[in-house]
């Protein structure tokens, strides 16, 4: 076998592979890849053992990142929680990974990074560089069973509190509701001393996903108190971003919104909700997702070559909260908008 590079945005075989392959996710889609390219200038590329003119039976998608700050590298995929290689056999994966090693040496990439939901997919020339928690909710049970699976005190009661307080639910795919979400995101990121993603990233997601993206908002007397962004692909609803006004935490807006999303996904026949990755040390966030009834598992990132001893494991956006706490937030936000493209 030999390895071929294709453009997943142009190769007409790519969408068909995603429809057929069980491990395809929203992060493999042209919509996600187009948003990455439009916002950050990343160049999508997929590697396969199938040459042009033959059916596409496998593919491993990456983005080529060229940065004067963090170097040249291949990442599968930037700002994506996970992205499994779409292969059918260990031989296919090994052949493509060997081709990638040759590609790295030829192009002088600093490293190749991949993000697997299953450690069993890791090829022999990659080593684990980071580990996260991953949460997924099975939608096979009935709605009554799903509600009983929510934590009684911290989740069920918050949903009932939101209903008693008369929180209203709105959803849509417009720039107006996206503006409301982004204002809450800025507030949330400021509270956590983390730079916000650029506004155009969300606008590009909206443009590329269309009706497959929804912004959901909970309001108290017309004031947005919580908002989430969900994406849909095949039988999965993906909870990707969330933000809330801390002054209204007691009203249970986030729990209310996520329960509304679960109800909709169940009623539309979807099979699961992907609640995404969380840092291992983010104890509160992991417990929050546990209490939604989601199953926790591990999510590993791998590198070729592995990170050097004593150096940061990746080129992700720094999260040095103690340093950022001494910097004016206006500067933190501006710096984040300028530097995000370097840390995919």
C-alpha positions, 0 to 999 in steps of 0.5 A, a space after each residue: 500500500 501507498 499513502 495519498 494526500 487528499 483535500 477533504 473539502 474538495 474530494 467528493 468521496 469524503 462526505 460519503 466516507 463519513 456517512 458510512 463510517 461508525 467513528 465519524 464525528 462532527 469534527 470530521 465534517 466539511 462544516 467544521 473544517 471550513 470553519 477552521 480554515 475560514 477563522 484560523 487559516 488552517 489547511 485541511 488534509 486527509 491521508 488515505 491508502 485509496 488513490 484518486 479514482 477508487 472508492 474511499 475506504 479510509 482516511 485520517 484527517 488533519 490540519 496543517 498549521 504553520 505558525 511563527 510562534 508555535 511552529 509547523 505541525 500536523 494536528 487532528 484536529 485543532 480545537 476539536 475534542 476528538 478525531 479518530 482515524 477512519 480506518 477499518 484495519 490495523 494494517 491501514 492505520 499502520 500504513 498511514 501512520 508510517 506515511 505520516 512519519 515520512 511526511 513529517 520528516 520531509 516537511 520538517 513538521 515539529 510533531 504530529 498530534 492526534 486525539 483518540 477516543 479509543 487508546 486501541 487506535 494509537 499506532 506504534 510510532 505515537 506516544 500518549 502526550 495528554 489525557 482528559 475526561 470524556 462524557 457521553 450520554 446514552 439516549 436509549 432509555 426513556 425520557 423518564 429514565 433519563 430524568 431519574 438518571 440525573 442527580 437528584 439534588 444538584 440537577 433535578 432540583 435545579 431544573 424544577 427550580 428553573 421551571 418554577 422561576 419561569 425561565 423561558 427557553 429560546 433557540 435559533 441559528 441567527 446572529 442575534 441569538 449568537 450575540 447574546 451567547 457571546 456576551 455571556 461567553 465573554 463574562 464567563 471567560 473573564 470570570 475564569 481569566 481565560 481569553 475568549 475565542 474570537 467572535 468570528 469563530 462562532 460566526 463561521 461555525 454558524 455560517 458553515 453548519 446552518 441549521 445543524 448548529 443551535 444556540 439555546 438560551 435560558 432567560 429570566 424576564 427577558 435577560 439571558 442567564 445561560 446559553 449553550 451551543 450544540 452541533 448535530 451530526 448523524 445520530 449525535 448531539 454535541 454540546 460544544 460551548 456553554 456560558 452563564 451569568 454567575 449572578 443567576 446560578 441559583 436559577 438553574 439555567 444551565 441544567 434547564 438548557 441541557 435538559 431541554 437539549 436532551 429532550 429534543 435529541 431524544 424526541 428526534 431519535 438521536 442515540 447519544 449526547 456528546 458532552 465533550 472533553 474536560 481537563 482531569 483537574 477540572 473536578 467541578 466540571 467533571 462532576 457536573 457532567 457526571 450528574 447529567 447521567 453521562 458516562 465518564 471515560 478517558 480521552 487520550 492525545 498522542 504525539 509523534 515524536 513524543 513531547 520532550 521531558 520537562 516541556 509543556 505537552 502541547 501548544 495549546 493556549 496557555 491557561 496560567 491563571 495566576 499570571 493572568 490574574 494580574 493582567 487587565 482582562 481587556 488585554 487578556 481578551 485582545 491577546 487571545 483573539 490575536 494568538 488563538 490561531 497559533 495554539 490549535 
